[in-house]
């Protein structure tokens, strides 16, 4: 087999590999974007839960103070 006979096969293999890599790259970019969106959503949920937690802690602290005041009055 001469070099010219191998060349078209090598180019076809290379072309197939490049196309496969491009497809993989596109898939990874889509997955990356999906994960970034998911991360942003989870951060929003975390912040909302932290705010609710702080509000709950504040309410509990206020109730404890009122109970102590009632205890002293009795």
LOSE-975071 format. One record per atom (N, C-alpha, C): residue number from 0; chain; atom name; x, y, z. Coordinates in steps of 0.1 Angstrom, whole numbers. Example, Ala and Ser with C-alpha at 12.3 -4.5 7.8 and 13.67 -1.06 7.14 Angstrom:
% residues 2
  nr kette atom    px    py    pz
   0     A    N   132   -57    78
   0     A   CA   123   -45    78
   0     A    C   132   -33    78
   1     A    N   128   -22    71
   1     A   CA   137   -11    71
   1     A    C   129     0    79
//
This chain:
% residues 74
  nr kette atom    px    py    pz
   0     A    N     8   -12     0
   0     A   CA     0     0     0
   0     A    C     9    12     0
   1     A    N     6    21    -9
   1     A   CA    14    34    -9
   1     A    C     9    44     1
   2     A    N    16    54     3
   2     A   CA    12    65    12
   2     A    C    -1    72     7
   3     A    N    -2    73    -6
   3     A   CA   -14    79   -12
   3     A    C   -27    70    -8
   4     A    N   -25    57    -8
   4     A   CA   -37    48    -5
   4     A    C   -41    50    10
   5     A    N   -32    52    19
   5     A   CA   -35    53    33
   5     A    C   -41    67    36
   6     A    N   -37    77    29
   6     A   CA   -40    91    32
   6     A    C   -56    93    33
   7     A    N   -64    89    24
   7     A   CA   -78    91    25
   7     A    C   -84    85    37
   8     A    N   -79    73    41
   8     A   CA   -84    66    53
   8     A    C   -80    74    66
   9     A    N   -68    79    66
   9     A   CA   -64    87    77
   9     A    C   -72   100    79
  10     A    N   -75   106    67
  10     A   CA   -83   118    68
  10     A    C   -97   115    72
  11     A    N  -102   104    68
  11     A   CA  -116   100    72
  11     A    C  -116    98    87
  12     A    N  -106    91    92
  12     A   CA  -105    88   107
  12     A    C  -104   101   114
  13     A    N   -95   110   109
  13     A   CA   -93   123   116
  13     A    C  -106   131   116
  14     A    N  -113   131   105
  14     A   CA  -125   138   103
  14     A    C  -136   133   113
  15     A    N  -136   120   114
  15     A   CA  -146   113   123
  15     A    C  -142   117   138
  16     A    N  -130   117   141
  16     A   CA  -125   120   154
  16     A    C  -128   134   158
  17     A    N  -126   143   148
  17     A   CA  -129   157   151
  17     A    C  -144   160   153
  18     A    N  -152   153   144
  18     A   CA  -166   154   146
  18     A    C  -171   149   159
  19     A    N  -165   138   163
  19     A   CA  -169   132   177
  19     A    C  -165   142   188
  20     A    N  -153   148   187
  20     A   CA  -148   157   197
  20     A    C  -157   170   197
  21     A    N  -161   174   185
  21     A   CA  -170   186   185
  21     A    C  -184   183   191
  22     A    N  -189   171   189
  22     A   CA  -202   167   195
  22     A    C  -200   166   210
  23     A    N  -189   160   215
  23     A   CA  -186   159   229
  23     A    C  -185   173   235
  24     A    N  -178   182   228
  24     A   CA  -177   195   233
  24     A    C  -190   202   235
  25     A    N  -199   201   225
  25     A   CA  -212   207   225
  25     A    C  -220   201   237
  26     A    N  -220   188   238
  26     A   CA  -227   181   249
  26     A    C  -222   186   263
  27     A    N  -209   188   264
  27     A   CA  -203   192   277
  27     A    C  -207   207   280
  28     A    N  -207   215   269
  28     A   CA  -211   229   271
  28     A    C  -226   230   275
  29     A    N  -234   222   269
  29     A   CA  -249   222   273
  29     A    C  -250   217   288
  30     A    N  -243   207   291
  30     A   CA  -243   202   305
  30     A    C  -238   212   315
  31     A    N  -227   219   311
  31     A   CA  -222   229   319
  31     A    C  -232   241   322
  32     A    N  -238   245   311
  32     A   CA  -249   255   313
  32     A    C  -260   251   322
  33     A    N  -264   238   320
  33     A   CA  -275   233   328
  33     A    C  -271   233   343
  34     A    N  -258   229   345
  34     A   CA  -253   228   359
  34     A    C  -252   242   365
  35     A    N  -248   252   357
  35     A   CA  -247   266   362
  35     A    C  -261   271   365
  36     A    N  -271   268   357
  36     A   CA  -285   272   361
  36     A    C  -289   266   373
  37     A    N  -287   253   375
  37     A   CA  -290   245   387
  37     A    C  -284   251   399
  38     A    N  -271   255   397
  38     A   CA  -263   261   408
  38     A    C  -269   274   413
  39     A    N  -273   282   403
  39     A   CA  -279   295   406
  39     A    C  -292   293   413
  40     A    N  -300   284   409
  40     A   CA  -313   281   415
  40     A    C  -311   276   430
  41     A    N  -301   267   432
  41     A   CA  -299   262   445
  41     A    C  -294   273   454
  42     A    N  -286   282   449
  42     A   CA  -281   294   457
  42     A    C  -293   303   461
  43     A    N  -302   305   452
  43     A   CA  -314   313   455
  43     A    C  -322   306   466
  44     A    N  -324   292   465
  44     A   CA  -331   285   475
  44     A    C  -324   285   489
  45     A    N  -311   284   488
  45     A   CA  -303   285   501
  45     A    C  -305   298   507
  46     A    N  -304   309   500
  46     A   CA  -306   323   505
  46     A    C  -320   324   511
  47     A    N  -330   319   504
  47     A   CA  -344   320   510
  47     A    C  -345   312   523
  48     A    N  -339   300   523
  48     A   CA  -340   292   535
  48     A    C  -332   299   547
  49     A    N  -321   305   544
  49     A   CA  -313   312   554
  49     A    C  -321   324   560
  50     A    N  -328   331   551
  50     A   CA  -337   342   556
  50     A    C  -348   337   565
  51     A    N  -354   326   561
  51     A   CA  -365   320   569
  51     A    C  -360   315   582
  52     A    N  -348   310   582
  52     A   CA  -341   305   594
  52     A    C  -339   316   604
  53     A    N  -333   327   598
  53     A   CA  -331   339   607
  53     A    C  -344   345   612
  54     A    N  -354   345   604
  54     A   CA  -367   350   609
  54     A    C  -372   341   620
  55     A    N  -371   328   618
  55     A   CA  -376   318   629
  55     A    C  -368   320   641
  56     A    N  -354   322   640
  56     A   CA  -346   324   652
  56     A    C  -350   336   659
  57     A    N  -353   347   652
  57     A   CA  -357   359   658
  57     A    C  -371   358   665
  58     A    N  -380   351   659
  58     A   CA  -393   349   666
  58     A    C  -392   340   678
  59     A    N  -383   330   677
  59     A   CA  -381   321   689
  59     A    C  -375   329   700
  60     A    N  -365   337   697
  60     A   CA  -358   345   707
  60     A    C  -368   355   714
  61     A    N  -377   361   706
  61     A   CA  -387   370   711
  61     A    C  -397   362   720
  62     A    N  -401   350   716
  62     A   CA  -410   342   724
  62     A    C  -404   339   738
  63     A    N  -391   335   737
  63     A   CA  -384   332   750
  63     A    C  -383   344   759
  64     A    N  -381   355   753
  64     A   CA  -380   367   761
  64     A    C  -394   370   768
  65     A    N  -404   369   760
  65     A   CA  -418   371   765
  65     A    C  -421   361   776
  66     A    N  -417   348   774
  66     A   CA  -420   338   784
  66     A    C  -412   341   797
  67     A    N  -400   346   796
  67     A   CA  -392   349   808
  67     A    C  -399   361   815
  68     A    N  -404   371   807
  68     A   CA  -411   382   813
  68     A    C  -423   377   821
  69     A    N  -431   368   815
  69     A   CA  -443   363   821
  69     A    C  -439   355   834
  70     A    N  -428   348   833
  70     A   CA  -424   340   845
  70     A    C  -420   349   857
  71     A    N  -414   360   854
  71     A   CA  -410   370   864
  71     A    C  -422   377   870
  72     A    N  -432   379   862
  72     A   CA  -445   386   866
  72     A    C  -453   376   875
  73     A    N  -451   363   873
  73     A   CA  -459   354   882
  73     A    C  -452   352   894
//
